[in-house]
């Protein structure tokens, strides 16, 4: 992202940094959960598979099966939480972008409505490119007015 941002004008960098400041607490939370998700699920699935398919299930192995099942459930719960938090992150990002577009004093109402509809109608993954395009147009209009 830094290599991409080096080629941008300073006002666009500033806006993206502002967006990152808002999103960074949620991004840290998501990365912590994602860090633990795969190891917990992997350990659980591998050990349960070994115990159930290659080992013998006896009274002595039942606590181990239960422990690995709980570890797996925790891993899958964290995985589900990561997915929910990612959706929340995209919504928060889109809300900030729409709010920023509405606050623009340079862009015309027509362009504001056009970009807001693009952001709302298309997937959240394209919202950042629309936002950058809006900021570039806003910068061009600002330079024309000066």
N, C-alpha and C positions, 0 to 999 in steps of 0.2 A: 504494500500500500504506500510506503514512503517513496519508492521510486516513482510510482504513479503520481503522487502528490507533488513531487519536485517540479513537475512540468505545469502545474496549475498556477493561475494567478493568486496573489496573496489573499484577496477577499474570499475566494472559494476555499482556500486552505483554512482560513479562519472559521468559516461556516461549518466545514467538516469537522474541525477540531472541537467546535462547540457541540456538535451532535455527538461526537465521541465522548465528551465529558458527561453528557447526559446518560449515554448508554453504558458507560464503563462499569458502573456497579453491577448492573444486570449481566453484563458480559463476563465479569469475574465469577459471578455465581454460577453461570452456565458452564464455564470452563472447569470449575472445581467439580461440579456434578459429573460432567463428561469424563473427567480424568478417572473417576472411580467407577464409572458404569461398566466399561468393558472388562477390566480385571475381575470385578465381582461376578459378572455373568460368566466369564470364561472359566474361572476357577470352579464355580458351581456346576456348570454344564459338564466340564471334563471329569470332575470327581463323581458327580452323580452318574454319569454315563459309565464310568469305570466300575463303580459300586453295583449298579443295577444290571449291567450286561456281562461283566467279566468276573465280578466278585460274587460272593454268596451273601444274600440278605439274611442275616441272623439277628438274634436279639442284641448282640453286641454292636452290630453295624447300624441299627436303627437310629441311635443318637447322631451318628455321623451323617446319615441321610437327611435327618431333620435339620441339622446345622447347615449343610450345603443347600438344602431347599430354602432356608431362610436367607442365606447369603445370596442365592439366585433371585429370590423375590425382592430383596433390597436393590440388587443391580437392575432388575427390570423396572422397579418403581423409580429409581433415579433416571433411567432411560426415558421413561414417560414424562418425568418432570423436566428433563432437558428439552424434549420436544415442545412441551407447553410453554416453557420459558422462552424458547426461540420464537414462537408465535407472538408472545407478549413483546419481545424485543422488536420484532418487525412492526407490530402495531404502534409501539411507542415511537419508533423511528418515523413511520408515516405521519403520525400526529404532529411531531416536531416539524417535519418538512412542510406539511400543510399550513401549520401555524406561521412558519417563517414566510411562506409564499403570501399568505394573507396580510402579513405586516409590511410587505414591500410597498414603498411609496412611489417607486420609479416605474414598476410594471403596470400596464393597463389592466383594467378589470377583466377584459376579454382574455388576456394572456394568463392571468391568475386562474380564472375558471377553467381554461383549457388545461393547464398543468395540473390543477387539482383533480380534474376528472381523469386525466391520464394516470395519476398516482392511485386513485381509488379504483379504477376499472381494471388495471393491469396488476399482475402479481407484485408482491412487495419487493421481490428481488430486483425489479426494474426501477423502483422508486428513486434510488440513488442516482441513476443515470439521468432520469428526468429532472431531478433536483439540480444536478450539475449543469444540465442544459439551461434550466431556468436561471441559474446564477450567472452563467455566461451571457445570456441574453440581457439580463439585468445590468451587467457590467458594460455591455456594448451600449445600451440605452443611456447609462450614466455618462459614458464618455461622449456620446453624441450631444447630450444636453449641456456639457461644459464648454 
